[in-house]
């Protein structure tokens, strides 16, 4: 088993919040062994641990909170930390939201890499080994995780919009794969939905600089990958799974999910495999995984 990792020095990133539209700043600093990732909001006492029990909202973004203090849109920073194998971080937030940056996890990967990496004198926590299939969702939108000897994600995005269509990717998100194939995929939205989102207090800071905007027949800004939409879905899923606080050995198979379903899955995993198992976990067991979903390295279209 490898040893726990943190950053070597504090680093900062400034920007605006995607949903709040307000100035936002994060300062990421080293943290000690078994600290995990914690958020501190300027002007508030206490810390917000990046764990499943801290999730207070998973509508359009993942929001963490404790005792009324909240920090919104943590998923891209969490994905970058997970993708780089960082276990312990102290994150100070000025504002109510993590900066949107360019709408992907790439700026956070660059930020964390610029901070250096330090190995701590404690072993990483044992991974969660998925022993039986778990499923959340409906027939049209769902997530399931099945036993596998590696961490793997197979994701299908099926949209009626002609620009998106059906996109599918299967990968083992190792550090190399995450950095080279997933981190730069940006969040996206449909131009027709912008007015309604803003009337509901969302996407106040959204722009062509921090999101892929999909018009009636084309995207309004250039795609980084042909299948950038599904790659971003995988990125978000990795960030939300990081709330489990330790690695997972299992194959996640997804169709048309989002943050709310991601939260349902991490809750199901926590219930089934957490240190204190909960009888309240209500998930559906599946038949064994099909042989056609065997693990292969790298990112591949299905």
C-alpha positions in Angstrom: 0.0 0.0 0.0 1.3 3.5 -0.9 1.7 6.4 1.6 -0.6 9.4 2.0 0.1 12.5 -0.1 -0.4 16.2 0.4 0.9 19.4 -1.3 4.3 20.9 -0.3 3.3 24.6 -0.2 0.2 26.8 -0.2 -1.1 27.9 -3.6 -4.1 30.1 -4.6 -6.5 30.5 -7.5 -8.9 33.5 -8.0 -12.0 33.7 -10.2 -15.7 33.8 -10.1 -18.3 31.3 -9.1 -20.1 29.5 -11.9 -23.5 29.7 -10.2 -23.1 32.6 -7.8 -21.4 34.9 -10.3 -19.4 36.4 -7.4 -15.7 36.7 -6.8 -14.2 33.5 -5.4 -10.7 32.5 -4.2 -9.2 29.3 -2.9 -6.0 28.8 -1.0 -4.9 25.1 -0.9 -2.4 24.3 1.8 -0.6 21.2 3.1 -2.5 19.0 5.6 -1.3 16.3 8.0 -1.9 12.6 8.0 -5.4 11.3 8.2 -6.7 14.9 7.9 -8.5 14.3 4.6 -9.7 17.2 2.5 -11.3 19.9 4.5 -12.8 23.3 3.5 -12.6 26.5 5.6 -14.9 29.4 4.6 -13.5 32.8 5.4 -15.5 34.6 8.1 -16.8 31.3 9.5 -15.6 29.1 12.3 -14.9 25.4 12.0 -14.2 23.2 9.0 -16.3 21.4 6.4 -14.9 17.9 5.8 -15.2 16.7 2.2 -17.2 13.6 3.1 -20.6 12.2 2.1 -22.3 13.4 5.3 -21.3 17.0 4.5 -23.3 17.1 1.2 -26.3 19.5 1.6 -27.2 20.0 -2.1 -26.5 18.0 -5.2 -28.7 20.0 -7.6 -26.5 21.1 -10.6 -23.4 21.1 -8.4 -22.1 19.5 -5.2 -22.5 21.7 -2.2 -20.9 20.9 1.2 -22.0 22.4 4.5 -21.8 22.1 8.2 -23.8 24.2 10.7 -25.1 26.6 8.1 -21.7 27.3 6.5 -21.6 26.2 2.8 -19.2 25.9 0.0 -20.6 25.3 -3.5 -19.3 23.5 -6.6 -16.5 21.5 -5.1 -16.5 18.7 -7.6 -13.8 19.9 -10.0 -11.3 20.6 -7.2 -12.2 17.2 -5.6 -11.7 15.5 -9.0 -8.3 17.1 -9.4 -7.2 16.0 -6.0 -8.5 12.4 -6.5 -6.9 12.3 -10.0 -3.5 13.3 -8.6 -3.8 10.9 -5.6 -3.8 13.7 -3.0 -5.3 12.5 0.3 -4.9 15.5 2.7 -5.6 19.1 1.8 -6.6 22.2 3.7 -8.7 24.4 1.4 -9.6 28.0 2.5 -12.4 29.5 0.5 -13.1 33.2 0.2 -16.7 33.5 -1.1 -19.5 31.0 -1.3 -18.2 28.9 -4.2 -15.0 27.4 -5.7 -13.8 29.4 -8.7 -15.2 28.2 -12.0 -11.8 28.7 -13.7 -12.4 27.4 -17.3 -15.1 25.0 -16.4 -12.9 22.0 -16.1 -10.5 20.4 -13.6 -7.4 21.3 -15.6 -6.7 24.6 -13.8 -6.9 22.8 -10.5 -4.6 20.1 -11.7 -2.1 22.8 -12.7 -2.6 24.6 -9.3 -2.0 21.4 -7.3 1.0 20.4 -9.4 2.5 23.8 -8.9 2.3 23.2 -5.1 4.5 20.1 -5.3 3.7 16.8 -3.7 4.8 15.6 -0.3 4.7 12.0 1.0 3.5 11.6 4.6 4.5 9.1 7.2 1.2 7.2 7.1 -0.1 4.6 4.7 -3.2 5.4 2.6 -6.5 4.1 3.8 -7.5 0.7 2.6 -9.7 1.0 -0.6 -13.3 0.2 -0.6 -13.7 -3.1 -2.3 -17.0 -3.5 -4.0 -18.3 -7.0 -3.0 -21.7 -6.9 -4.5 -23.4 -4.9 -7.3 -25.3 -1.7 -6.2 -27.6 0.4 -8.4 -29.4 3.7 -8.1 -31.6 5.6 -10.5 -34.4 4.8 -13.0 -34.5 2.9 -16.3 -33.5 6.1 -18.2 -30.9 7.6 -15.8 -28.9 5.3 -13.5 -25.5 4.4 -12.0 -24.4 1.0 -10.9 -21.1 -0.3 -9.4 -20.1 -3.9 -9.7 -17.1 -5.9 -8.4 -13.8 -5.3 -10.2 -10.1 -5.6 -9.3 -9.5 -2.0 -10.5 -11.3 1.3 -10.4 -13.1 1.6 -13.8 -15.8 3.9 -15.2 -17.9 3.1 -18.3 -20.3 6.0 -19.0 -22.9 6.4 -21.7 -24.5 9.8 -22.3 -27.6 9.7 -24.6 -29.1 13.1 -25.5 -31.8 13.9 -28.0 -29.9 17.1 -28.9 -28.1 16.6 -32.3 -24.9 18.2 -31.1 -24.5 15.8 -28.2 -26.2 12.6 -29.4 -24.9 9.3 -27.9 -21.4 9.4 -26.5 -19.7 6.5 -24.5 -16.4 6.2 -22.9 -14.8 3.5 -20.8 -11.6 4.0 -18.9 -9.4 3.2 -15.9 -8.9 6.8 -14.5 -5.2 6.4 -13.5 -3.3 9.6 -12.9 -2.1 9.7 -16.5 -5.5 9.0 -18.0 -7.1 11.6 -15.7 -4.6 14.4 -16.5 -4.3 13.7 -20.2 -7.8 12.6 -21.2 -10.4 13.8 -18.6 -9.2 16.9 -16.7 -9.6 19.4 -19.5 -13.3 18.4 -20.3 -15.5 21.4 -19.4 -18.9 21.7 -17.9 -21.7 22.3 -20.5 -25.1 23.8 -20.7 -27.8 24.4 -23.3 -28.5 28.0 -24.4 -32.2 27.4 -24.2 -31.9 26.7 -20.5 -29.8 29.7 -19.5 -32.8 32.0 -18.7 -34.5 29.5 -16.5 -31.3 28.7 -14.7 -30.6 32.3 -13.9 -34.1 32.9 -12.8 -33.5 30.1 -10.3 -30.2 31.6 -9.0 -27.9 29.3 -11.0 -25.3 29.9 -13.8 -25.0 33.6 -12.7 -21.3 33.5 -13.6 -21.6 31.2 -16.6 -20.0 32.3 -19.9 -18.2 31.0 -23.0 -15.0 31.3 -20.9 -16.1 28.7 -18.3 -18.6 26.4 -20.1 -19.4 24.7 -23.4 -22.6 26.4 -24.5 -24.8 24.3 -26.8 -27.0 26.2 -29.2 -29.8 24.9 -31.4 -27.6 23.4 -34.0 -24.0 23.8 -32.8 -21.8 24.7 -29.9 -21.0 28.4 -29.5 -17.4 27.7 -28.6 -14.9 25.1 -29.8 -14.9 21.6 -28.3 -11.7 20.3 -26.8 -12.7 16.7 -27.5 -15.4 15.3 -29.9 -16.9 13.6 -26.9 -16.2 16.3 -24.3 -19.7 16.1 -22.8 -19.4 12.5 -21.6 -15.8 13.0 -20.5 -17.0 15.9 -18.2 -19.6 13.6 -16.8 -16.9 11.2 -15.8 -14.8 14.0 -14.3 -17.8 15.1 -12.2 -18.4 11.5 -11.1 -14.7 11.1 -10.0 -15.0 14.3 -7.9 -18.2 13.1 -6.2 -16.8 9.6 -5.6 -13.8 11.3 -3.8 -16.2 12.2 -1.0 -15.9 8.6 0.1 -12.5 9.6 1.4 -10.6 6.6 0.1 -10.0 4.8 -3.2 -12.6 2.4 -4.6 -12.1 -0.9 -6.3 -15.1 -1.4 -8.5 -16.5 -0.8 -12.0 -19.0 2.1 -12.2 -21.4 1.8 -15.2 -23.4 4.9 -15.8 -26.1 6.2 -18.1 -27.3 9.8 -18.2 -26.6 10.5 -14.5 -25.6 13.8 -12.7 -24.7 15.1 -9.3 -27.9 14.0 -7.6 -27.5 10.4 -8.8 -23.7 10.5 -8.0 -24.6 11.4 -4.5 -27.1 8.6 -4.3 -24.4 6.2 -5.4 -21.8 7.4 -2.9 -24.4 7.2 -0.2 -25.2 3.6 -1.2 -21.5 2.7 -1.2 -21.0 4.4 2.2 -24.0 2.4 3.6 -22.8 -0.9 2.2 -19.1 -0.5 2.8 -18.6 2.3 5.4 -16.9 1.6 8.7 -20.3 1.9 10.4 -22.7 0.1 8.0 -26.2 1.5 7.9 -29.4 -0.5 7.8 -31.0 2.5 6.1 -29.3 1.8 2.8 -31.9 1.0 0.2 -30.4 0.0 -3.2 -31.1 -2.6 -5.7 -28.8 -5.6 -6.3 -27.9 -6.5 -9.9 -27.0 -9.5 -11.8 -23.3 -10.1 -12.3 -21.5 -7.7 -14.7 -21.5 -8.8 -18.3 -18.3 -10.2 -19.8 -18.4 -7.4 -22.5 -17.4 -4.8 -19.8 -14.0 -6.3 -19.0 -11.4 -3.8 -18.0 -8.8 -2.6 -20.5 -6.3 0.3 -19.9 -6.7 3.8 -21.1 -9.7 5.6 -22.5 -11.7 4.0 -25.3 -15.0 4.7 -27.0 -17.5 1.9 -26.4 
